[in-house]
Amino acid sequence: MKPKKLTALGSGSARRIRGPKPLTEPPVKRPFDPNRLLAPIGDGRSIIEYTSGQIIFSQGDTADAIFYIQKGKVKLTVVSKPGREAVLAILGTGDFFGESCLTAQPLCMKSAAAISDSTIIRVEKQAMIRLLRQTPEFSELFMMHLLSRNIRIEEDLMDQLFNSSEKRLARVLRLLANFGKEGKPEPVVAQISQETLAEMIGTTRSRVSFFMNKFRKLGFIEYNGGLHVHSSLLNMVLLDQDPRRAV
């Protein structure tokens, strides 16, 4: 028995039914580019150049803007009532800060200062709110930033609770050298004083000096036109290894 010819619907003449078209590659999604996404803000956006050591805002100032680091590094600090200062974070290219102004917090709870020549994009609070409401792509980027920052805070807390000051220093050096982040590790860490490192990990400058000399002798770091951090330092943090055997 001969098979019947199939007829396309809505047509009086017989047609050969073709199979589905081959799938095409989906369009490549453009990577998040905060510089491009912040450009439409207009009057609510300004680009400011800071020199090393220059204050961006101080604890107690009015919280009325978000900041994005286009280039450079920024140190966030807080001072207690008795006058003791603590370093909360060292931020680099691609980081936001000052985001607490989006809440009901009227004043800055910390200070921010450039620790290298930096280019900072300042976005007014109301302009940032409009951008988050009108641009889903940027909202996604900013949400990922907040989640990453929250994870970092949790890791910092666990580090302070469970690790020795030596391992806390190793972790801070690893973060400053960009190990574990997107992109290539930075061969030279920005100039950061041992006093600042001590404030970051909650110990004394003399202890930091002792550990830094120890790391240098073990080949984890070297001073050659700046501070070079080697990937071997990761052994202390990731493998929970005794630094004397981690060479």
RAMO-V443421 format. One record per backbone hydrogen bond with DSSP energy under -1.0 kcal/mol. NH is the residue of the N-H (numbers start at 1). CO is the residue of the C=O. E is the energy in kcal/mol with one decimal. If there is no record, write none. Layout:
BEGIN
nh=NH co=CO e=E
nh=NH co=CO e=E
END
This chain:
BEGIN
nh=11 co=8 e=-1.4
nh=37 co=33 e=-2.5
nh=38 co=34 e=-2.5
nh=41 co=38 e=-1.4
nh=42 co=39 e=-1.0
nh=45 co=42 e=-1.7
nh=46 co=122 e=-2.2
nh=48 co=120 e=-3.1
nh=50 co=118 e=-3.0
nh=53 co=114 e=-3.2
nh=54 co=51 e=-2.2
nh=56 co=112 e=-3.0
nh=57 co=112 e=-1.4
nh=60 co=108 e=-2.6
nh=61 co=58 e=-2.3
nh=63 co=106 e=-2.8
nh=64 co=62 e=-1.1
nh=66 co=123 e=-2.9
nh=67 co=97 e=-2.9
nh=68 co=121 e=-2.4
nh=69 co=95 e=-2.7
nh=70 co=119 e=-2.2
nh=71 co=119 e=-1.6
nh=74 co=91 e=-2.3
nh=75 co=113 e=-3.2
nh=76 co=89 e=-2.7
nh=77 co=111 e=-2.3
nh=78 co=86 e=-2.2
nh=80 co=84 e=-2.8
nh=83 co=80 e=-1.6
nh=86 co=78 e=-2.6
nh=88 co=76 e=-2.6
nh=89 co=76 e=-1.3
nh=91 co=74 e=-3.2
nh=94 co=69 e=-3.0
nh=95 co=92 e=-1.9
nh=97 co=67 e=-2.1
nh=101 co=98 e=-1.6
nh=102 co=99 e=-1.8
nh=103 co=100 e=-1.6
nh=108 co=61 e=-3.2
nh=111 co=77 e=-3.2
nh=112 co=57 e=-2.8
nh=113 co=75 e=-2.0
nh=114 co=54 e=-2.4
nh=115 co=73 e=-2.2
nh=118 co=50 e=-2.7
nh=119 co=71 e=-2.5
nh=120 co=48 e=-2.9
nh=121 co=68 e=-3.1
nh=122 co=46 e=-3.3
nh=123 co=66 e=-3.2
nh=124 co=44 e=-2.7
nh=125 co=64 e=-2.2
nh=128 co=124 e=-2.3
nh=129 co=125 e=-2.2
nh=130 co=126 e=-2.1
nh=131 co=127 e=-2.1
nh=132 co=128 e=-2.4
nh=133 co=129 e=-1.8
nh=134 co=130 e=-2.2
nh=135 co=131 e=-1.9
nh=139 co=135 e=-2.3
nh=140 co=136 e=-2.3
nh=141 co=137 e=-1.7
nh=142 co=138 e=-2.8
nh=143 co=139 e=-2.3
nh=144 co=140 e=-2.2
nh=145 co=141 e=-1.9
nh=146 co=142 e=-2.3
nh=147 co=143 e=-2.5
nh=148 co=144 e=-2.5
nh=149 co=145 e=-2.5
nh=150 co=146 e=-2.2
nh=151 co=147 e=-2.3
nh=152 co=148 e=-2.3
nh=153 co=149 e=-2.2
nh=154 co=150 e=-2.1
nh=155 co=151 e=-2.4
nh=156 co=152 e=-2.5
nh=157 co=153 e=-2.3
nh=158 co=154 e=-2.4
nh=159 co=155 e=-2.3
nh=160 co=156 e=-2.3
nh=161 co=157 e=-2.1
nh=162 co=158 e=-2.5
nh=163 co=159 e=-1.8
nh=168 co=164 e=-2.2
nh=169 co=165 e=-2.0
nh=170 co=166 e=-1.9
nh=171 co=167 e=-2.3
nh=172 co=168 e=-2.2
nh=173 co=169 e=-2.4
nh=174 co=170 e=-2.0
nh=175 co=171 e=-2.4
nh=176 co=172 e=-2.5
nh=177 co=173 e=-1.7
nh=178 co=175 e=-1.4
nh=179 co=174 e=-2.0
nh=181 co=178 e=-1.6
nh=186 co=177 e=-2.4
nh=189 co=227 e=-3.0
nh=197 co=193 e=-2.0
nh=198 co=194 e=-2.3
nh=199 co=195 e=-2.0
nh=200 co=196 e=-1.8
nh=201 co=197 e=-1.7
nh=202 co=198 e=-1.3
nh=203 co=198 e=-2.0
nh=208 co=204 e=-1.9
nh=209 co=205 e=-2.6
nh=210 co=206 e=-2.1
nh=211 co=207 e=-2.6
nh=212 co=208 e=-2.8
nh=213 co=209 e=-2.1
nh=214 co=210 e=-1.9
nh=215 co=211 e=-2.9
nh=216 co=212 e=-2.1
nh=217 co=213 e=-2.2
nh=218 co=214 e=-1.8
nh=219 co=216 e=-1.0
nh=220 co=215 e=-2.5
nh=222 co=228 e=-1.8
nh=224 co=226 e=-2.3
nh=228 co=222 e=-3.1
nh=230 co=220 e=-3.0
nh=233 co=230 e=-1.9
nh=234 co=231 e=-2.0
nh=235 co=232 e=-1.4
nh=236 co=233 e=-1.1
nh=238 co=234 e=-3.3
nh=239 co=235 e=-1.1
nh=241 co=235 e=-1.4
nh=245 co=242 e=-2.0
END
